[in-house]
Amino acid sequence: MGQNRALGLLSFLFFSFGFITCLNDLLVPHLKNSFSLSYTQSIMVQFCFFAAYFLISGPSGKLVEKMGYKKGVITGLIIMSVGCLIFMPAALVHSFSLFLFALFVLAGGIALLQVAANPYIARLGSEETASRRLTLVQAFNSLGTAIAPLLGALLIFRAGFSGAESVVGPYVGLAIVLAIMAVAVHFTHLPEIKEEQSETGVVGKISDHPHLILGIIGIFFYVGSEVAIGSFLVSLMSEPEMGSMGEMEAAKYVSIYWTGAMIGRFAGSAYMQKLKPARTLFYHALSAVFLIGTSFFLSGMNALACLLLVGYCNSIMFPTIFTQALDGVGALTKKGSALLCMAIVGGAIVPLIQGVVADNSGIRISYLIPLLGYVYITYFAWYRGRQVVKA
């Protein structure tokens, strides 16, 4: 019963930072217009947000080791709340740099929460069901990402508030919700998880586990590719060959992209009972490669449909790569978790590269960048599948 209650609470937490993370897809085009930025400059929204994972996840791993999972989650929520509140002075002084700082602080809190929550969920039950369990909880993260574009568009793109000040209300509201959640976690009992120890008493080295190293690279490319596609969808759909859509209308399609991930995670938690995690990952990644590749030969709604379907392909990738990478690493679990969370910096690097390509070669050509990311994930799934069979 205690485990079910813990999973329920953590599912709500995942919903919250899924919602917050997906709002960046609206902030990128909105702040681009508000501050008259290029694609490369506007994508600094994602760069600063996901760079925080790289810089904060390492220290967060050590912090969680000292304070435990529960206090790590509470601290992460408080930091997230503070980051949301910084949006007020950023809008007041009309400073893009201060907006970027607010996003960095906000993401730092999410990074701490991820480092604490992901391994906790993975180990809150049997190792065999870890991928399904984390996939199910991540489905609530996707529920947040599905709702964020619709609700965020109503609040951020509302009439009469075309400037940066339109983001203040939504983020102050989020700050209040996050503070309430921190209090709720404080008064909720979370079952303690005993740490594993190696039989020899020696922790070992990361290099002893090549699948962990490849999984870290896999998380880098997965997050980077997923974020890159979502970040440029609104701008892509404003192109004449894609329908010249306005921001409000385009936001609905961004919601469809993230809704696909939500549906896939709920569905994936079911059919992964029959399919092995590595094989499921392989099919999803290969499908993403096919869909993005096909989109280059199409235009308008047909090309858009291919890109939106990649959302479903993304669904099981993060939890599956995460748990497959940590499988069998024993006492290196927390260190491995921190490194995997640091790899989320792909959400900063890959979209930035795509932004540079978009400025120089066009936004449609820039989608070659996430395509290459999914090619690597296909390779990781194939490698992991062979490794499991040999074992």
C-alpha positions in Angstrom: 0.0 0.0 0.0 2.9 2.3 0.9 4.5 1.7 -2.5 1.2 2.5 -4.4 0.8 5.8 -2.4 4.4 6.7 -3.2 4.0 5.9 -6.9 0.8 8.0 -7.0 2.5 11.0 -5.4 5.6 10.7 -7.7 3.3 10.4 -10.7 1.8 13.8 -9.8 5.3 15.3 -9.5 6.2 13.9 -12.9 3.1 15.5 -14.3 4.2 18.9 -12.9 7.7 19.0 -14.4 6.4 17.5 -17.7 4.0 20.5 -17.8 6.7 23.0 -17.0 9.2 21.5 -19.5 6.7 21.6 -22.3 5.9 25.2 -21.7 9.4 25.9 -23.2 8.1 24.9 -26.6 5.8 28.0 -26.4 8.4 30.2 -24.7 10.8 29.7 -27.6 8.6 31.3 -30.3 7.0 33.8 -27.9 10.3 35.2 -26.6 11.7 35.1 -30.1 9.0 37.5 -31.2 9.1 39.6 -27.9 12.8 40.2 -28.1 13.3 40.0 -32.0 15.6 37.0 -31.8 17.1 34.6 -34.4 16.4 30.9 -34.2 19.8 30.3 -32.6 19.2 33.1 -30.0 15.7 31.9 -29.2 16.8 28.3 -28.6 18.9 29.6 -25.7 15.6 29.1 -23.8 16.1 25.3 -24.2 19.9 25.6 -23.9 19.9 27.2 -20.4 17.0 25.0 -19.2 18.7 21.7 -20.2 22.3 22.9 -19.4 21.2 23.0 -15.8 20.8 19.2 -15.9 24.4 18.8 -16.9 25.7 21.3 -14.3 23.4 20.4 -11.4 22.8 16.6 -11.7 26.3 15.7 -10.5 26.1 17.7 -7.3 22.5 16.6 -6.9 23.6 12.9 -6.9 25.9 13.6 -3.9 23.2 15.7 -2.2 20.7 12.9 -2.5 23.2 10.4 -1.1 23.5 12.6 2.0 19.8 13.7 2.5 17.9 10.8 1.0 15.3 10.5 -1.7 12.5 12.3 0.1 14.4 15.4 1.2 15.9 15.5 -2.3 12.4 15.7 -3.8 11.3 18.4 -1.4 14.4 20.5 -2.1 13.9 20.1 -5.8 10.3 21.4 -5.6 11.4 24.5 -3.5 14.1 25.4 -6.0 11.6 25.0 -8.9 9.2 27.3 -7.1 11.9 30.0 -6.7 12.8 29.7 -10.4 9.2 30.3 -11.4 9.0 33.5 -9.2 12.1 35.0 -11.0 9.9 35.3 -14.1 8.3 38.4 -12.4 11.4 40.6 -12.3 12.5 39.3 -15.7 9.3 40.6 -17.2 9.3 43.8 -15.2 12.8 44.8 -16.5 12.2 43.2 -19.9 15.5 41.2 -19.7 16.0 38.1 -21.8 19.1 37.2 -19.8 17.0 37.2 -16.6 14.5 34.9 -18.2 17.3 32.6 -19.1 18.5 32.7 -15.5 15.0 31.9 -14.2 14.8 28.9 -16.5 18.2 27.7 -15.3 17.1 27.8 -11.7 13.8 26.1 -12.5 15.6 23.3 -14.4 18.1 22.9 -11.6 15.2 22.1 -9.3 13.8 19.6 -11.8 17.3 18.0 -12.2 17.5 17.4 -8.4 14.0 16.0 -8.4 14.9 13.7 -11.3 18.1 12.4 -9.7 16.1 11.6 -6.5 12.9 10.2 -8.1 14.0 8.1 -11.1 16.1 5.6 -9.3 13.6 5.6 -6.4 10.8 4.5 -8.8 13.1 2.0 -10.5 13.9 0.3 -7.2 10.4 0.6 -5.7 9.7 -3.0 -6.6 11.3 -5.8 -8.6 14.1 -5.2 -11.1 12.2 -7.1 -13.8 9.3 -4.6 -13.8 11.4 -1.4 -13.4 11.0 -0.4 -17.0 7.2 -0.8 -16.9 6.9 1.0 -13.6 9.0 4.0 -14.8 7.2 4.0 -18.1 3.8 4.2 -16.3 4.9 7.1 -14.1 6.5 8.8 -17.1 3.0 8.6 -18.7 1.8 11.2 -16.2 4.8 13.3 -17.2 3.5 13.1 -20.8 0.0 14.0 -19.6 1.6 17.3 -18.3 3.3 17.8 -21.7 0.0 17.2 -23.5 -1.9 19.7 -21.5 0.8 22.4 -21.4 0.6 23.6 -25.0 -3.2 24.0 -24.9 -3.4 25.7 -21.5 -0.1 27.6 -22.0 -1.2 29.0 -25.3 -4.4 30.4 -23.7 -2.4 32.1 -21.0 0.8 33.1 -22.9 -0.6 34.0 -26.4 -3.7 35.7 -24.9 -5.0 38.9 -26.5 -3.6 42.2 -25.1 -0.5 40.5 -23.8 1.8 40.1 -26.7 5.0 40.9 -24.8 7.1 39.0 -22.3 4.8 40.1 -19.4 2.2 37.6 -20.5 4.3 34.7 -18.9 4.2 36.2 -15.4 0.7 34.9 -14.4 1.2 31.3 -15.4 4.6 31.0 -13.7 3.6 32.6 -10.5 0.7 30.2 -10.4 3.1 27.3 -10.9 5.3 28.6 -8.1 2.4 28.4 -5.7 1.5 24.9 -6.8 5.1 23.7 -6.4 5.3 25.1 -2.9 2.1 23.3 -1.9 3.5 20.1 -3.4 6.7 20.4 -1.3 4.6 20.6 1.8 2.5 17.6 0.7 5.6 15.5 0.2 6.9 16.5 3.6 3.8 15.1 5.3 3.7 12.0 3.1 5.4 8.7 4.2 7.7 7.3 1.5 9.0 3.8 1.9 12.7 3.6 2.5 14.8 1.9 -0.2 17.9 0.1 1.1 21.0 0.7 -1.0 22.7 -2.2 -2.8 26.2 -3.2 -1.9 28.5 -5.2 -4.1 29.5 -8.6 -2.8 33.2 -7.7 -2.6 32.5 -4.3 -1.0 34.1 -2.7 -4.1 31.8 -0.3 -5.9 33.5 -0.7 -9.3 33.9 1.6 -12.2 31.6 3.1 -14.8 33.9 1.7 -17.5 33.0 -1.8 -16.3 29.5 -1.3 -17.7 29.7 -0.4 -21.4 25.9 -0.5 -21.6 25.7 2.3 -19.0 28.1 4.5 -21.1 26.1 3.8 -24.3 22.8 4.5 -22.3 24.2 7.9 -21.2 24.8 8.8 -24.8 21.3 7.4 -25.7 19.6 9.8 -23.1 21.6 12.7 -24.6 20.3 12.0 -28.1 16.8 11.1 -27.0 16.2 14.2 -25.0 17.9 16.4 -27.5 15.9 15.0 -30.5 12.6 15.1 -28.7 13.1 18.6 -27.5 14.4 19.8 -30.9 11.3 18.6 -32.7 8.9 20.2 -30.2 10.9 23.4 -30.0 10.7 24.2 -33.7 7.2 22.9 -34.5 5.5 26.3 -34.0 8.0 28.0 -36.2 7.9 25.2 -38.8 4.2 25.4 -39.1 4.4 29.2 -39.8 6.3 28.4 -43.0 4.1 28.8 -46.2 4.8 25.2 -47.4 3.5 23.9 -44.0 0.3 26.0 -43.9 1.4 29.4 -42.5 -0.3 28.7 -39.2 -0.6 31.2 -36.4 0.8 30.6 -32.9 -2.5 29.6 -31.2 -3.4 27.1 -33.9 0.1 25.7 -34.1 0.1 25.2 -30.3 -2.7 22.7 -30.7 -0.5 20.5 -32.9 2.4 20.7 -30.4 -0.1 19.3 -27.9 -0.8 16.4 -30.3 2.9 15.7 -30.5 3.2 15.4 -26.7 -0.2 13.6 -26.4 1.3 10.9 -28.6 4.0 10.4 -26.0 1.4 10.1 -23.3 -0.7 7.5 -25.2 2.4 5.6 -26.0 3.6 5.4 -22.4 0.3 4.1 -21.1 0.1 1.6 -24.0 3.8 0.8 -23.6 3.4 -0.1 -20.0 0.9 -2.7 -21.2 2.6 -4.3 -24.2 6.0 -4.2 -22.5 4.7 -7.1 -20.4 5.0 -9.2 -23.6 7.9 -7.5 -25.4 11.4 -7.2 -24.0 12.4 -3.6 -23.2 15.3 -3.5 -25.7 13.2 -4.9 -28.5 10.4 -2.4 -27.8 13.0 0.5 -27.8 14.4 -0.8 -31.2 10.9 -0.8 -32.9 10.1 2.7 -31.5 13.5 4.3 -32.5 13.4 2.7 -36.0 9.9 4.0 -36.5 11.0 7.5 -35.6 13.8 7.3 -38.1 11.4 6.3 -40.8 8.8 9.0 -40.0 11.3 11.9 -40.0 12.9 10.6 -43.1 9.5 10.3 -44.9 8.6 13.9 -43.8 11.3 15.3 -46.0 9.5 14.0 -49.1 6.1 15.5 -48.1 4.7 18.9 -47.4 1.8 20.5 -45.5 -0.3 18.3 -43.2 1.2 15.1 -44.5 4.7 16.1 -43.5 3.4 17.4 -40.2 1.6 14.2 -39.5 4.8 12.2 -39.8 6.6 14.5 -37.3 3.6 14.4 -34.8 3.7 10.6 -34.9 7.3 10.7 -33.6 5.7 11.8 -30.3 4.3 8.3 -29.9 7.7 6.8 -30.8 9.3 8.9 -28.0 6.9 7.5 -25.4 8.9 4.6 -23.9 12.4 5.8 -24.8 13.5 7.7 -21.7 12.4 5.2 -19.1 13.6 2.2 -21.2 17.0 3.7 -21.9 17.3 4.8 -18.3 16.5 1.4 -16.8 18.4 -0.6 -19.4 21.5 1.6 -18.7 21.2 1.0 -14.9 20.5 -2.7 -15.2 23.0 -4.7 -13.2 25.2 -1.8 -12.1 24.5 -2.5 -8.4 26.2 0.0 -6.1 26.8 2.4 -9.0 23.0 3.1 -9.3 23.0 6.6 -7.8 26.2 7.6 -9.7 24.8 6.2 -12.9 21.5 7.9 -12.3 23.3 11.3 -11.9 25.3 10.7 -15.1 22.1 9.8 -17.0 20.4 12.9 -15.7 23.5 15.0 -16.7 23.1 13.6 -20.2 19.7 15.4 -20.4 22.0 18.3 -21.5 21.3 16.9 -24.9 18.1 19.0 -24.7 20.4 22.0 -24.7 23.0 21.0 -27.3 20.9 19.2 -30.0 18.3 22.0 -30.4 21.1 24.6 -30.5 22.7 22.7 -33.3 19.3 22.5 -35.1 18.9 26.3 -34.5 22.2 27.0 -36.2 21.2 24.8 -39.2 17.8 26.4 -39.4 19.3 29.9 -39.5 21.8 28.8 -42.3 20.0 26.1 -44.3 16.3 26.5 -43.4 14.1 25.1 -40.7 12.9 22.0 -42.7 16.5 20.8 -43.4 17.3 21.3 -39.7 15.2 18.3 -38.9 18.1 16.1 -40.1 19.6 16.7 -36.7 17.0 14.9 -34.5 16.9 12.2 -37.2 20.5 11.4 -36.5 19.7 11.1 -32.8 17.1 8.4 -33.4 19.6 6.5 -35.6 21.9 6.3 -32.5 19.1 5.2 -30.2 18.2 2.4 -32.7 21.8 1.3 -32.5 21.7 1.3 -28.6 18.5 -0.8 -28.6 20.1 -3.3 -31.0 23.3 -3.5 -28.9 21.4 -3.9 -25.6 19.1 -6.6 -27.2 22.2 -8.6 -28.2 23.8 -8.1 -24.8 20.7 -9.4 -23.0 20.4 -12.5 -25.3 24.1 -13.4 -24.7 23.6 -13.1 -20.9 
